Amino acid sequence: MSAESTASSGVPHDNRFKIWRQTRPFWAGLFTMIGGVPIAYLPYGDMRLGNVTLAMKTTAGAGALIIGVLLITLGLTMWFQPLVRVFAGVAAIVLALVSIPVSNFGGLVIGFLFALIGGGMSAAWAPAPPAREPAAGAEHDGPPAEHQAAPVEYAHMHDGTTQPVVPQQGPEAPAAETTIEANGGRNSAG
């Protein structure tokens, strides 16, 4: 059991599944498991049409069963261990590609497509950044405080013009005159 499974213990029962589903590649795992079922089943299953039995048994039935079971296991891994989602997604894509020659064209292409899409979704999924909670008493409609512009201060120069003053960054900034004032408006590097 991972530490993430207890994250929703304080959430009402109506939202627990939604929170659980949003913190992992849920749809990728579901598609991968759905893709594993036809890949594993079709080499062993048979269909009856009246008195006629259609058997899809192949010599590679054991390989198809192994691929199908591995895809179902990878889908469950995507759900319950989302930290290994990239490995599980790449492994699902490789197994889907291997299922084409081994398991009746990848479970009649249906299982192949589901496993391929699920593996790609798992490899591309990224967790959402944690939501910021507003500070207590910070009720305003404007942008956050760190993005608001500070009032501009102007310095009066010796020649009668005004220049905006750039605020000095940090306590170690020198207390000397600015380059503009010291060199008559010429910039110097150094």
Secondary structure as GFF3:
##gff-version 3
##sequence-region A 1 190
A	DSSP	three_ten_helix	3	6	.	.	.	ID=ss1
A	DSSP	alpha_helix	13	22	.	.	.	ID=ss2
A	DSSP	alpha_helix	26	41	.	.	.	ID=ss3
A	DSSP	beta_strand	46	49	.	.	.	ID=ss4
A	DSSP	beta_strand	52	55	.	.	.	ID=ss5
A	DSSP	alpha_helix	61	80	.	.	.	ID=ss6
A	DSSP	three_ten_helix	82	84	.	.	.	ID=ss7
A	DSSP	alpha_helix	85	102	.	.	.	ID=ss8
A	DSSP	alpha_helix	104	108	.	.	.	ID=ss9
A	DSSP	alpha_helix	110	124	.	.	.	ID=ss10
A	DSSP	three_ten_helix	145	147	.	.	.	ID=ss11
A	DSSP	beta_strand	154	156	.	.	.	ID=ss12
A	DSSP	beta_strand	162	164	.	.	.	ID=ss13
A	DSSP	alpha_helix	179	182	.	.	.	ID=ss14
###
